[in-house]
Amino acid sequence: MRVGQQDREDETVMEQKAKVHAGGGAGRVEGFGDRMTGFAGSRMHGLLSELDELFAGFNGWLRGQYDAASGGFYYAPSSRAMSGGPDIESTAQALNILERFGWLGGMPEEMKRGVVRFFEEKQDAASGYFYDAHPAMREDEVMVGRAISYSLNALRKLGGQPRYALPVAAKQAPVYMASPEAYAAWLRGIPLMNSWRGCDRLSTSSVFIGQVEDEVRKAAFAKTAFDFFAEAQDPDTGLWGEGSYYVRISGTFKLHIFYDRFGVPLPREDRIYRSILHALREEEAADMCYIRNPIHLLSYMQVDIPPAELEEIIAITLANMKRLLRADGGFSRELAHSPTAPNVAQVKPGEYYPDMPQAVPIGGGLVEGDMNAGTQALLIRAVIYRLAGVAAPELQPGADLARWA
């Protein structure tokens, strides 16, 4: 059975279901959770203990990104020196982190009102879209699509709602939403030579399909997408598009967001599982997304994981996470540093994707923790515990958020 719902963050990403919490969950491997009840001293016990130790300084790092004046959260410590203030994605990701820690319910009313106001003020009255201050953000279709989902779900968490009609209702949706035929033509025109970027563009369209009120019309758009995805999937690897295994797994992760939105299982999950094992064993995880995306796919797929392979998967994941832990208590998205502009970080040096958007810088590119990596790291921990069939211990005692101002 599936052990987690998609928590759309990177990337994430579309909707914030956030059903995988830091507080434990159901078993994932047949009989494994029962054996784990007496696993003190075992290798798995050691791995989980090492995993928890990675978050010793995370609370302090997170607190340092909060900006009481705007109600938002910064992407990284260096972001404070930049113009524009906190951004939509980082603020929504911070709320996800607070929720996983179990702190969201204790948020003071003044702080809650500030965060709600932050998102309300990001919505454009004429179009219904949510925009950050940087003008180039409006030209990145993936950022724009994610901003809708992040903002709506953040408002939902805090009891708020958008001030204005959303893009479909405001007749401001992308032109491909004119008809299923126009949508099919658009799908076929998206290049997949970099699976991660291409599939992210494909998946983002689910944001607008989800806004279609007529259920028959909505189903027609969804069927158009699933028919195209079926044709484009590699029957041998179970992956989509081109690139390294990690790049194609990241693209597959993006498409699973679409499948999850409509409650449809991924096809060829057994092939995807073998591809995940190959990437973990043979390729370098130079990006936190390369660590999160495989483990998160495993939590969605209905595959049986042998206990020995689960232990191997967790050991490799832990080793990769350690390489991205920084001295400030946070995690970096990339091995070399925290990316200055996460919106273009999918396409690495030496890789190519046509018509990439302009970079939208939100950080200084330093060796420091960033919100994108931090929220993924905490999600990875939650998924690992659930895959192991073990209730995750509380990482941090309840924070006094009133003292964060």
Secondary structure, DSSP 8 states (H G I E B T S, - for coil): ------B--STT-S-B-----TT-----STTHHHHHTT-TTSHHHHHHHHHHHTTTTHHHHHHTTEETTTTEE-SSGGGGGSTT-S-HHHHHHHHHHHHHHT-GGG--HHHHHHHHHHHHHHB-TTT--B--SSGGGGG-HHHHHHHHHHHHHHHHHTT---SS--TTTTT-S-GGGG-HHHHHHHHHTS--SSHHHHHHHHHHTHHHHTT---HHHHHHHHHHHHHHHHHHB-TTT--BSSS-HHHHHHHHHHHHHHHHHTT---TTHHHHHHHHHHHHHHS---BHHHHHHHHHHHHHS-----HHHHHHHHHHHHHHHHTTB-TTSSB-SBSS---S-GGGTTS-TT---TT-------S---SS--HHHHHHHHHHHHHHHHHHT-----SS----GGG--
